Amino acid sequence: MESGYVGTQTNWIYSHTVRCDVQPAESSITAQIYGDRVYTMYSVICPLGAISDDYKLSFTGQDKAEYKVVSVKNYLDHTVVLAEVEP
């Protein structure tokens, strides 16, 4: 993948494992915002600050990150992340 610097590429590496609650992101509000894309998204509830908006996620192991973070909402004691299948 091309990076923001001329002549370089981004190499994604495995960083760490986080225990989270993963659910389909099929709420009516999310559907209004993202349309049909909502069917390829997950809502991930995790500890505060465990995931940021430049992360890529894998739910199957360390091999390949299949999901990109679309939005991050920090609350008082947890973070809600919206993750979408990467094309």
mmCIF file as gemmi writes it, N, C-alpha and C atoms, coordinates in Angstrom:
data_model
loop_
_atom_site.group_PDB
_atom_site.id
_atom_site.type_symbol
_atom_site.label_atom_id
_atom_site.label_alt_id
_atom_site.label_comp_id
_atom_site.label_asym_id
_atom_site.label_entity_id
_atom_site.label_seq_id
_atom_site.pdbx_PDB_ins_code
_atom_site.Cartn_x
_atom_site.Cartn_y
_atom_site.Cartn_z
_atom_site.occupancy
_atom_site.B_iso_or_equiv
_atom_site.pdbx_formal_charge
_atom_site.auth_seq_id
_atom_site.auth_asym_id
_atom_site.pdbx_PDB_model_num
ATOM 1 N N . MET Axp A 1 ? 0.848 -1.16 0 1 0 ? 1 A 1
ATOM 2 C CA . MET Axp A 1 ? 0 0 0 1 0 ? 1 A 1
ATOM 3 C C . MET Axp A 1 ? 0.902 1.235 0 1 0 ? 1 A 1
ATOM 4 N N . GLU Axp A 2 ? 0.567 2.216 -0.826 1 0 ? 2 A 1
ATOM 5 C CA . GLU Axp A 2 ? 1.313 3.462 -0.896 1 0 ? 2 A 1
ATOM 6 C C . GLU Axp A 2 ? 1.178 4.225 0.415 1 0 ? 2 A 1
ATOM 7 N N . SER Axp A 3 ? 2.247 4.868 0.832 1 0 ? 3 A 1
ATOM 8 C CA . SER Axp A 3 ? 2.184 5.693 2.032 1 0 ? 3 A 1
ATOM 9 C C . SER Axp A 3 ? 2.128 7.161 1.63 1 0 ? 3 A 1
ATOM 10 N N . GLY Axp A 4 ? 2.131 8.043 2.596 1 0 ? 4 A 1
ATOM 11 C CA . GLY Axp A 4 ? 2.089 9.472 2.323 1 0 ? 4 A 1
ATOM 12 C C . GLY Axp A 4 ? 3.428 10.037 1.889 1 0 ? 4 A 1
ATOM 13 N N . TYR Axp A 5 ? 4.481 9.236 1.935 1 0 ? 5 A 1
ATOM 14 C CA . TYR Axp A 5 ? 5.81 9.693 1.554 1 0 ? 5 A 1
ATOM 15 C C . TYR Axp A 5 ? 6.174 9.136 0.189 1 0 ? 5 A 1
ATOM 16 N N . VAL Axp A 6 ? 6.731 9.963 -0.66 1 0 ? 6 A 1
ATOM 17 C CA . VAL Axp A 6 ? 7.071 9.571 -2.029 1 0 ? 6 A 1
ATOM 18 C C . VAL Axp A 6 ? 8.093 8.436 -2.01 1 0 ? 6 A 1
ATOM 19 N N . GLY Axp A 7 ? 7.811 7.385 -2.775 1 0 ? 7 A 1
ATOM 20 C CA . GLY Axp A 7 ? 8.73 6.271 -2.919 1 0 ? 7 A 1
ATOM 21 C C . GLY Axp A 7 ? 8.738 5.279 -1.775 1 0 ? 7 A 1
ATOM 22 N N . THR Axp A 8 ? 7.785 5.364 -0.857 1 0 ? 8 A 1
ATOM 23 C CA . THR Axp A 8 ? 7.734 4.417 0.254 1 0 ? 8 A 1
ATOM 24 C C . THR Axp A 8 ? 6.392 3.713 0.292 1 0 ? 8 A 1
ATOM 25 N N . GLN Axp A 9 ? 6.359 2.595 0.982 1 0 ? 9 A 1
ATOM 26 C CA . GLN Axp A 9 ? 5.128 1.843 1.145 1 0 ? 9 A 1
ATOM 27 C C . GLN Axp A 9 ? 4.894 1.577 2.622 1 0 ? 9 A 1
ATOM 28 N N . THR Axp A 10 ? 3.63 1.465 2.997 1 0 ? 10 A 1
ATOM 29 C CA . THR Axp A 10 ? 3.266 1.162 4.375 1 0 ? 10 A 1
ATOM 30 C C . THR Axp A 10 ? 3.266 -0.345 4.569 1 0 ? 10 A 1
ATOM 31 N N . ASN Axp A 11 ? 3.956 -0.81 5.588 1 0 ? 11 A 1
ATOM 32 C CA . ASN Axp A 11 ? 3.957 -2.228 5.944 1 0 ? 11 A 1
ATOM 33 C C . ASN Axp A 11 ? 3.229 -2.382 7.259 1 0 ? 11 A 1
ATOM 34 N N . TRP Axp A 12 ? 2.076 -3.068 7.24 1 0 ? 12 A 1
ATOM 35 C CA . TRP Axp A 12 ? 1.294 -3.275 8.446 1 0 ? 12 A 1
ATOM 36 C C . TRP Axp A 12 ? 1.851 -4.478 9.181 1 0 ? 12 A 1
ATOM 37 N N . ILE Axp A 13 ? 2.018 -4.353 10.511 1 0 ? 13 A 1
ATOM 38 C CA . ILE Axp A 13 ? 2.506 -5.456 11.328 1 0 ? 13 A 1
ATOM 39 C C . ILE Axp A 13 ? 1.533 -5.697 12.486 1 0 ? 13 A 1
ATOM 40 N N . TYR Axp A 14 ? 1.522 -6.915 12.99 1 0 ? 14 A 1
ATOM 41 C CA . TYR Axp A 14 ? 0.689 -7.262 14.135 1 0 ? 14 A 1
ATOM 42 C C . TYR Axp A 14 ? 1.212 -6.524 15.36 1 0 ? 14 A 1
ATOM 43 N N . SER Axp A 15 ? 0.295 -5.926 16.115 1 0 ? 15 A 1
ATOM 44 C CA . SER Axp A 15 ? 0.698 -5.149 17.276 1 0 ? 15 A 1
ATOM 45 C C . SER Axp A 15 ? 0.32 -5.838 18.582 1 0 ? 15 A 1
ATOM 46 N N . HIS Axp A 16 ? -0.979 -6.082 18.802 1 0 ? 16 A 1
ATOM 47 C CA . HIS Axp A 16 ? -1.404 -6.682 20.053 1 0 ? 16 A 1
ATOM 48 C C . HIS Axp A 16 ? -2.833 -7.209 19.945 1 0 ? 16 A 1
ATOM 49 N N . THR Axp A 17 ? -3.219 -7.982 20.955 1 0 ? 17 A 1
ATOM 50 C CA . THR Axp A 17 ? -4.562 -8.543 21.034 1 0 ? 17 A 1
ATOM 51 C C . THR Axp A 17 ? -5.35 -7.801 22.102 1 0 ? 17 A 1
ATOM 52 N N . VAL Axp A 18 ? -6.592 -7.476 21.784 1 0 ? 18 A 1
ATOM 53 C CA . VAL Axp A 18 ? -7.47 -6.787 22.724 1 0 ? 18 A 1
ATOM 54 C C . VAL Axp A 18 ? -8.767 -7.58 22.821 1 0 ? 18 A 1
ATOM 55 N N . ARG Axp A 19 ? -9.237 -7.831 24.03 1 0 ? 19 A 1
ATOM 56 C CA . ARG Axp A 19 ? -10.517 -8.517 24.224 1 0 ? 19 A 1
ATOM 57 C C . ARG Axp A 19 ? -11.63 -7.489 24.107 1 0 ? 19 A 1
ATOM 58 N N . CYS Axp A 20 ? -12.536 -7.709 23.158 1 0 ? 20 A 1
ATOM 59 C CA . CYS Axp A 20 ? -13.616 -6.762 22.88 1 0 ? 20 A 1
ATOM 60 C C . CYS Axp A 20 ? -14.927 -7.511 22.667 1 0 ? 20 A 1
ATOM 61 N N . ASP Axp A 21 ? -16.003 -6.761 22.689 1 0 ? 21 A 1
ATOM 62 C CA . ASP Axp A 21 ? -17.325 -7.275 22.349 1 0 ? 21 A 1
ATOM 63 C C . ASP Axp A 21 ? -17.609 -6.852 20.91 1 0 ? 21 A 1
ATOM 64 N N . VAL Axp A 22 ? -17.793 -7.811 20.017 1 0 ? 22 A 1
ATOM 65 C CA . VAL Axp A 22 ? -18.002 -7.528 18.594 1 0 ? 22 A 1
ATOM 66 C C . VAL Axp A 22 ? -19.44 -7.863 18.231 1 0 ? 22 A 1
ATOM 67 N N . GLN Axp A 23 ? -20.127 -6.884 17.6 1 0 ? 23 A 1
ATOM 68 C CA . GLN Axp A 23 ? -21.526 -7.051 17.213 1 0 ? 23 A 1
ATOM 69 C C . GLN Axp A 23 ? -21.73 -6.514 15.804 1 0 ? 23 A 1
ATOM 70 N N . PRO Axp A 24 ? -22.717 -7.009 15.083 1 0 ? 24 A 1
ATOM 71 C CA . PRO Axp A 24 ? -23.046 -6.393 13.786 1 0 ? 24 A 1
ATOM 72 C C . PRO Axp A 24 ? -23.468 -4.944 13.997 1 0 ? 24 A 1
ATOM 73 N N . ALA Axp A 25 ? -23.098 -4.079 13.082 1 0 ? 25 A 1
ATOM 74 C CA . ALA Axp A 25 ? -23.388 -2.643 13.209 1 0 ? 25 A 1
ATOM 75 C C . ALA Axp A 25 ? -24.642 -2.277 12.425 1 0 ? 25 A 1
ATOM 76 N N . GLU Axp A 26 ? -25.719 -2.955 12.673 1 0 ? 26 A 1
ATOM 77 C CA . GLU Axp A 26 ? -26.932 -2.761 11.883 1 0 ? 26 A 1
ATOM 78 C C . GLU Axp A 26 ? -27.981 -1.928 12.611 1 0 ? 26 A 1
ATOM 79 N N . SER Axp A 27 ? -27.571 -0.867 13.273 1 0 ? 27 A 1
ATOM 80 C CA . SER Axp A 27 ? -28.546 0.015 13.913 1 0 ? 27 A 1
ATOM 81 C C . SER Axp A 27 ? -29.151 0.942 12.859 1 0 ? 27 A 1
ATOM 82 N N . SER Axp A 28 ? -30.284 1.509 13.161 1 0 ? 28 A 1
ATOM 83 C CA . SER Axp A 28 ? -30.95 2.38 12.19 1 0 ? 28 A 1
ATOM 84 C C . SER Axp A 28 ? -30.155 3.655 11.931 1 0 ? 28 A 1
ATOM 85 N N . ILE Axp A 29 ? -29.492 4.178 12.938 1 0 ? 29 A 1
ATOM 86 C CA . ILE Axp A 29 ? -28.689 5.392 12.748 1 0 ? 29 A 1
ATOM 87 C C . ILE Axp A 29 ? -27.48 5.099 11.866 1 0 ? 29 A 1
ATOM 88 N N . THR Axp A 30 ? -26.795 3.998 12.127 1 0 ? 30 A 1
ATOM 89 C CA . THR Axp A 30 ? -25.64 3.625 11.315 1 0 ? 30 A 1
ATOM 90 C C . THR Axp A 30 ? -26.066 3.35 9.878 1 0 ? 30 A 1
ATOM 91 N N . ALA Axp A 31 ? -27.219 2.733 9.687 1 0 ? 31 A 1
ATOM 92 C CA . ALA Axp A 31 ? -27.726 2.462 8.34 1 0 ? 31 A 1
ATOM 93 C C . ALA Axp A 31 ? -28.046 3.751 7.591 1 0 ? 31 A 1
ATOM 94 N N . GLN Axp A 32 ? -28.564 4.755 8.288 1 0 ? 32 A 1
ATOM 95 C CA . GLN Axp A 32 ? -28.849 6.034 7.646 1 0 ? 32 A 1
ATOM 96 C C . GLN Axp A 32 ? -27.563 6.725 7.208 1 0 ? 32 A 1
ATOM 97 N N . ILE Axp A 33 ? -26.512 6.609 8.002 1 0 ? 33 A 1
ATOM 98 C CA . ILE Axp A 33 ? -25.25 7.274 7.689 1 0 ? 33 A 1
ATOM 99 C C . ILE Axp A 33 ? -24.493 6.549 6.576 1 0 ? 33 A 1
ATOM 100 N N . TYR Axp A 34 ? -24.373 5.23 6.673 1 0 ? 34 A 1
ATOM 101 C CA . TYR Axp A 34 ? -23.516 4.465 5.77 1 0 ? 34 A 1
ATOM 102 C C . TYR Axp A 34 ? -24.261 3.691 4.682 1 0 ? 34 A 1
ATOM 103 N N . GLY Axp A 35 ? -25.556 3.644 4.726 1 0 ? 35 A 1
ATOM 104 C CA . GLY Axp A 35 ? -26.327 2.946 3.697 1 0 ? 35 A 1
ATOM 105 C C . GLY Axp A 35 ? -26.061 1.453 3.697 1 0 ? 35 A 1
ATOM 106 N N . ASP Axp A 36 ? -25.908 0.863 2.503 1 0 ? 36 A 1
ATOM 107 C CA . ASP Axp A 36 ? -25.69 -0.583 2.375 1 0 ? 36 A 1
ATOM 108 C C . ASP Axp A 36 ? -24.341 -1.043 2.915 1 0 ? 36 A 1
ATOM 109 N N . ARG Axp A 37 ? -23.416 -0.116 3.121 1 0 ? 37 A 1
ATOM 110 C CA . ARG Axp A 37 ? -22.114 -0.468 3.69 1 0 ? 37 A 1
ATOM 111 C C . ARG Axp A 37 ? -22.261 -1.049 5.091 1 0 ? 37 A 1
ATOM 112 N N . VAL Axp A 38 ? -23.355 -0.748 5.763 1 0 ? 38 A 1
ATOM 113 C CA . VAL Axp A 38 ? -23.558 -1.202 7.144 1 0 ? 38 A 1
ATOM 114 C C . VAL Axp A 38 ? -23.542 -2.732 7.239 1 0 ? 38 A 1
ATOM 115 N N . TYR Axp A 39 ? -23.865 -3.428 6.172 1 0 ? 39 A 1
ATOM 116 C CA . TYR Axp A 39 ? -23.893 -4.888 6.199 1 0 ? 39 A 1
ATOM 117 C C . TYR Axp A 39 ? -22.502 -5.507 6.2 1 0 ? 39 A 1
ATOM 118 N N . THR Axp A 40 ? -21.464 -4.71 5.962 1 0 ? 40 A 1
ATOM 119 C CA . THR Axp A 40 ? -20.081 -5.196 6.019 1 0 ? 40 A 1
ATOM 120 C C . THR Axp A 40 ? -19.33 -4.6 7.202 1 0 ? 40 A 1
ATOM 121 N N . MET Axp A 41 ? -20.074 -4.101 8.198 1 0 ? 41 A 1
ATOM 122 C CA . MET Axp A 41 ? -19.462 -3.427 9.337 1 0 ? 41 A 1
ATOM 123 C C . MET Axp A 41 ? -19.748 -4.145 10.65 1 0 ? 41 A 1
ATOM 124 N N . TYR Axp A 42 ? -18.84 -3.943 11.599 1 0 ? 42 A 1
ATOM 125 C CA . TYR Axp A 42 ? -19.008 -4.43 12.961 1 0 ? 42 A 1
ATOM 126 C C . TYR Axp A 42 ? -18.853 -3.273 13.928 1 0 ? 42 A 1
ATOM 127 N N . SER Axp A 43 ? -19.592 -3.348 15.021 1 0 ? 43 A 1
ATOM 128 C CA . SER Axp A 43 ? -19.434 -2.428 16.134 1 0 ? 43 A 1
ATOM 129 C C . SER Axp A 43 ? -18.604 -3.156 17.182 1 0 ? 43 A 1
ATOM 130 N N . VAL Axp A 44 ? -17.491 -2.559 17.584 1 0 ? 44 A 1
ATOM 131 C CA . VAL Axp A 44 ? -16.556 -3.192 18.506 1 0 ? 44 A 1
ATOM 132 C C . VAL Axp A 44 ? -16.504 -2.357 19.788 1 0 ? 44 A 1
ATOM 133 N N . ILE Axp A 45 ? -16.874 -2.958 20.905 1 0 ? 45 A 1
ATOM 134 C CA . ILE Axp A 45 ? -16.835 -2.277 22.194 1 0 ? 45 A 1
ATOM 135 C C . ILE Axp A 45 ? -15.609 -2.804 22.94 1 0 ? 45 A 1
ATOM 136 N N . CYS Axp A 46 ? -14.689 -1.9 23.266 1 0 ? 46 A 1
ATOM 137 C CA . CYS Axp A 46 ? -13.421 -2.312 23.855 1 0 ? 46 A 1
ATOM 138 C C . CYS Axp A 46 ? -13.003 -1.367 24.984 1 0 ? 46 A 1
ATOM 139 N N . PRO Axp A 47 ? -11.945 -1.712 25.717 1 0 ? 47 A 1
ATOM 140 C CA . PRO Axp A 47 ? -11.476 -0.833 26.784 1 0 ? 47 A 1
ATOM 141 C C . PRO Axp A 47 ? -11.074 0.54 26.231 1 0 ? 47 A 1
ATOM 142 N N . LEU Axp A 48 ? -11.17 1.535 27.055 1 0 ? 48 A 1
ATOM 143 C CA . LEU Axp A 48 ? -10.868 2.908 26.671 1 0 ? 48 A 1
ATOM 144 C C . LEU Axp A 48 ? -9.442 3.032 26.139 1 0 ? 48 A 1
ATOM 145 N N . GLY Axp A 49 ? -9.312 3.575 24.936 1 0 ? 49 A 1
ATOM 146 C CA . GLY Axp A 49 ? -8.004 3.828 24.338 1 0 ? 49 A 1
ATOM 147 C C . GLY Axp A 49 ? -7.308 2.62 23.748 1 0 ? 49 A 1
ATOM 148 N N . ALA Axp A 50 ? -7.967 1.467 23.671 1 0 ? 50 A 1
ATOM 149 C CA . ALA Axp A 50 ? -7.318 0.26 23.161 1 0 ? 50 A 1
ATOM 150 C C . ALA Axp A 50 ? -7.141 0.294 21.649 1 0 ? 50 A 1
ATOM 151 N N . ILE Axp A 51 ? -8.017 0.999 20.934 1 0 ? 51 A 1
ATOM 152 C CA . ILE Axp A 51 ? -7.983 1.059 19.472 1 0 ? 51 A 1
ATOM 153 C C . ILE Axp A 51 ? -8.126 2.51 19.055 1 0 ? 51 A 1
ATOM 154 N N . SER Axp A 52 ? -7.337 2.925 18.067 1 0 ? 52 A 1
ATOM 155 C CA . SER Axp A 52 ? -7.459 4.293 17.556 1 0 ? 52 A 1
ATOM 156 C C . SER Axp A 52 ? -7.853 4.265 16.082 1 0 ? 52 A 1
ATOM 157 N N . ASP Axp A 53 ? -8.07 5.423 15.503 1 0 ? 53 A 1
ATOM 158 C CA . ASP Axp A 53 ? -8.638 5.5 14.159 1 0 ? 53 A 1
ATOM 159 C C . ASP Axp A 53 ? -7.687 5.105 13.036 1 0 ? 53 A 1
ATOM 160 N N . ASP Axp A 54 ? -6.413 4.936 13.288 1 0 ? 54 A 1
ATOM 161 C CA . ASP Axp A 54 ? -5.495 4.529 12.219 1 0 ? 54 A 1
ATOM 162 C C . ASP Axp A 54 ? -5.189 3.032 12.26 1 0 ? 54 A 1
ATOM 163 N N . TYR Axp A 55 ? -5.915 2.267 13.049 1 0 ? 55 A 1
ATOM 164 C CA . TYR Axp A 55 ? -5.699 0.829 13.183 1 0 ? 55 A 1
ATOM 165 C C . TYR Axp A 55 ? -6.424 0.054 12.092 1 0 ? 55 A 1
ATOM 166 N N . LYS Axp A 56 ? -5.941 -1.162 11.876 1 0 ? 56 A 1
ATOM 167 C CA . LYS Axp A 56 ? -6.632 -2.155 11.066 1 0 ? 56 A 1
ATOM 168 C C . LYS Axp A 56 ? -6.864 -3.345 11.983 1 0 ? 56 A 1
ATOM 169 N N . LEU Axp A 57 ? -7.993 -4.023 11.806 1 0 ? 57 A 1
ATOM 170 C CA . LEU Axp A 57 ? -8.394 -5.077 12.732 1 0 ? 57 A 1
ATOM 171 C C . LEU Axp A 57 ? -8.526 -6.422 12.05 1 0 ? 57 A 1
ATOM 172 N N . SER Axp A 58 ? -8.286 -7.463 12.821 1 0 ? 58 A 1
ATOM 173 C CA . SER Axp A 58 ? -8.517 -8.828 12.373 1 0 ? 58 A 1
ATOM 174 C C . SER Axp A 58 ? -9.282 -9.547 13.472 1 0 ? 58 A 1
ATOM 175 N N . PHE Axp A 59 ? -10.339 -10.237 13.096 1 0 ? 59 A 1
ATOM 176 C CA . PHE Axp A 59 ? -11.13 -10.993 14.056 1 0 ? 59 A 1
ATOM 177 C C . PHE Axp A 59 ? -10.816 -12.487 13.988 1 0 ? 59 A 1
ATOM 178 N N . THR Axp A 60 ? -9.931 -12.882 13.081 1 0 ? 60 A 1
ATOM 179 C CA . THR Axp A 60 ? -9.637 -14.293 12.885 1 0 ? 60 A 1
ATOM 180 C C . THR Axp A 60 ? -8.232 -14.692 13.297 1 0 ? 60 A 1
ATOM 181 N N . GLY Axp A 61 ? -7.363 -13.766 13.611 1 0 ? 61 A 1
ATOM 182 C CA . GLY Axp A 61 ? -5.999 -14.105 14.012 1 0 ? 61 A 1
ATOM 183 C C . GLY Axp A 61 ? -5.012 -13.04 13.592 1 0 ? 61 A 1
ATOM 184 N N . GLN Axp A 62 ? -3.733 -13.385 13.695 1 0 ? 62 A 1
ATOM 185 C CA . GLN Axp A 62 ? -2.669 -12.428 13.441 1 0 ? 62 A 1
ATOM 186 C C . GLN Axp A 62 ? -2.24 -12.341 11.979 1 0 ? 62 A 1
ATOM 187 N N . ASP Axp A 63 ? -2.802 -13.172 11.116 1 0 ? 63 A 1
ATOM 188 C CA . ASP Axp A 63 ? -2.311 -13.27 9.744 1 0 ? 63 A 1
ATOM 189 C C . ASP Axp A 63 ? -2.544 -12.01 8.912 1 0 ? 63 A 1
ATOM 190 N N . LYS Axp A 64 ? -3.783 -11.568 8.828 1 0 ? 64 A 1
ATOM 191 C CA . LYS Axp A 64 ? -4.095 -10.444 7.955 1 0 ? 64 A 1
ATOM 192 C C . LYS Axp A 64 ? -5.249 -9.642 8.542 1 0 ? 64 A 1
ATOM 193 N N . ALA Axp A 65 ? -5.092 -8.341 8.551 1 0 ? 65 A 1
ATOM 194 C CA . ALA Axp A 65 ? -6.152 -7.459 9.039 1 0 ? 65 A 1
ATOM 195 C C . ALA Axp A 65 ? -7.144 -7.217 7.916 1 0 ? 65 A 1
ATOM 196 N N . GLU Axp A 66 ? -8.383 -7.649 8.087 1 0 ? 66 A 1
ATOM 197 C CA . GLU Axp A 66 ? -9.398 -7.534 7.044 1 0 ? 66 A 1
ATOM 198 C C . GLU Axp A 66 ? -10.274 -6.304 7.211 1 0 ? 66 A 1
ATOM 199 N N . TYR Axp A 67 ? -10.235 -5.648 8.358 1 0 ? 67 A 1
ATOM 200 C CA . TYR Axp A 67 ? -11.14 -4.546 8.649 1 0 ? 67 A 1
ATOM 201 C C . TYR Axp A 67 ? -10.367 -3.263 8.922 1 0 ? 67 A 1
ATOM 202 N N . LYS Axp A 68 ? -10.914 -2.151 8.459 1 0 ? 68 A 1
ATOM 203 C CA . LYS Axp A 68 ? -10.326 -0.848 8.779 1 0 ? 68 A 1
ATOM 204 C C . LYS Axp A 68 ? -11.273 -0.11 9.716 1 0 ? 68 A 1
ATOM 205 N N . VAL Axp A 69 ? -10.718 0.701 10.571 1 0 ? 69 A 1
ATOM 206 C CA . VAL Axp A 69 ? -11.505 1.466 11.532 1 0 ? 69 A 1
ATOM 207 C C . VAL Axp A 69 ? -12.115 2.662 10.811 1 0 ? 69 A 1
ATOM 208 N N . VAL Axp A 70 ? -13.439 2.787 10.881 1 0 ? 70 A 1
ATOM 209 C CA . VAL Axp A 70 ? -14.163 3.882 10.234 1 0 ? 70 A 1
ATOM 210 C C . VAL Axp A 70 ? -14.409 5.021 11.22 1 0 ? 70 A 1
ATOM 211 N N . SER Axp A 71 ? -14.774 4.691 12.452 1 0 ? 71 A 1
ATOM 212 C CA . SER Axp A 71 ? -14.989 5.726 13.461 1 0 ? 71 A 1
ATOM 213 C C . SER Axp A 71 ? -14.655 5.192 14.845 1 0 ? 71 A 1
ATOM 214 N N . VAL Axp A 72 ? -14.257 6.116 15.72 1 0 ? 72 A 1
ATOM 215 C CA . VAL Axp A 72 ? -13.934 5.794 17.106 1 0 ? 72 A 1
ATOM 216 C C . VAL Axp A 72 ? -14.683 6.771 17.999 1 0 ? 72 A 1
ATOM 217 N N . LYS Axp A 73 ? -15.442 6.241 18.941 1 0 ? 73 A 1
ATOM 218 C CA . LYS Axp A 73 ? -16.163 7.076 19.904 1 0 ? 73 A 1
ATOM 219 C C . LYS Axp A 73 ? -15.699 6.694 21.304 1 0 ? 73 A 1
ATOM 220 N N . ASN Axp A 74 ? -15.067 7.626 21.99 1 0 ? 74 A 1
ATOM 221 C CA . ASN Axp A 74 ? -14.591 7.385 23.349 1 0 ? 74 A 1
ATOM 222 C C . ASN Axp A 74 ? -15.65 7.839 24.344 1 0 ? 74 A 1
ATOM 223 N N . TYR Axp A 75 ? -15.99 6.948 25.259 1 0 ? 75 A 1
ATOM 224 C CA . TYR Axp A 75 ? -16.916 7.255 26.333 1 0 ? 75 A 1
ATOM 225 C C . TYR Axp A 75 ? -16.146 7.263 27.651 1 0 ? 75 A 1
ATOM 226 N N . LEU Axp A 76 ? -16.826 7.375 28.757 1 0 ? 76 A 1
ATOM 227 C CA . LEU Axp A 76 ? -16.174 7.503 30.048 1 0 ? 76 A 1
ATOM 228 C C . LEU Axp A 76 ? -15.278 6.311 30.379 1 0 ? 76 A 1
ATOM 229 N N . ASP Axp A 77 ? -15.757 5.089 30.135 1 0 ? 77 A 1
ATOM 230 C CA . ASP Axp A 77 ? -14.982 3.915 30.518 1 0 ? 77 A 1
ATOM 231 C C . ASP Axp A 77 ? -14.797 2.881 29.412 1 0 ? 77 A 1
ATOM 232 N N . HIS Axp A 78 ? -15.19 3.2 28.188 1 0 ? 78 A 1
ATOM 233 C CA . HIS Axp A 78 ? -14.999 2.274 27.083 1 0 ? 78 A 1
ATOM 234 C C . HIS Axp A 78 ? -14.938 3.045 25.755 1 0 ? 78 A 1
ATOM 235 N N . THR Axp A 79 ? -14.554 2.344 24.71 1 0 ? 79 A 1
ATOM 236 C CA . THR Axp A 79 ? -14.475 2.895 23.369 1 0 ? 79 A 1
ATOM 237 C C . THR Axp A 79 ? -15.352 2.065 22.443 1 0 ? 79 A 1
ATOM 238 N N . VAL Axp A 80 ? -16.108 2.726 21.569 1 0 ? 80 A 1
ATOM 239 C CA . VAL Axp A 80 ? -16.909 2.026 20.569 1 0 ? 80 A 1
ATOM 240 C C . VAL Axp A 80 ? -16.302 2.328 19.201 1 0 ? 80 A 1
ATOM 241 N N . VAL Axp A 81 ? -15.908 1.276 18.498 1 0 ? 81 A 1
ATOM 242 C CA . VAL Axp A 81 ? -15.251 1.396 17.199 1 0 ? 81 A 1
ATOM 243 C C . VAL Axp A 81 ? -16.151 0.815 16.142 1 0 ? 81 A 1
ATOM 244 N N . LEU Axp A 82 ? -16.261 1.494 15.018 1 0 ? 82 A 1
ATOM 245 C CA . LEU Axp A 82 ? -16.981 0.979 13.87 1 0 ? 82 A 1
ATOM 246 C C . LEU Axp A 82 ? -15.951 0.523 12.859 1 0 ? 82 A 1
ATOM 247 N N . ALA Axp A 83 ? -15.964 -0.761 12.519 1 0 ? 83 A 1
ATOM 248 C CA . ALA Axp A 83 ? -14.975 -1.349 11.618 1 0 ? 83 A 1
ATOM 249 C C . ALA Axp A 83 ? -15.67 -1.867 10.367 1 0 ? 83 A 1
ATOM 250 N N . GLU Axp A 84 ? -15.058 -1.607 9.215 1 0 ? 84 A 1
ATOM 251 C CA . GLU Axp A 84 ? -15.618 -2 7.928 1 0 ? 84 A 1
ATOM 252 C C . GLU Axp A 84 ? -14.652 -2.916 7.177 1 0 ? 84 A 1
ATOM 253 N N . VAL Axp A 85 ? -15.187 -3.874 6.44 1 0 ? 85 A 1
ATOM 254 C CA . VAL Axp A 85 ? -14.368 -4.758 5.624 1 0 ? 85 A 1
ATOM 255 C C . VAL Axp A 85 ? -13.568 -3.908 4.642 1 0 ? 85 A 1
ATOM 256 N N . GLU Axp A 86 ? -12.271 -4.184 4.605 1 0 ? 86 A 1
ATOM 257 C CA . GLU Axp A 86 ? -11.424 -3.413 3.696 1 0 ? 86 A 1
ATOM 258 C C . GLU Axp A 86 ? -11.508 -4.007 2.285 1 0 ? 86 A 1
ATOM 259 N N . PRO Axp A 87 ? -11.71 -3.138 1.297 1 0 ? 87 A 1
ATOM 260 C CA . PRO Axp A 87 ? -11.85 -3.65 -0.087 1 0 ? 87 A 1
ATOM 261 C C . PRO Axp A 87 ? -10.588 -4.273 -0.619 1 0 ? 87 A 1
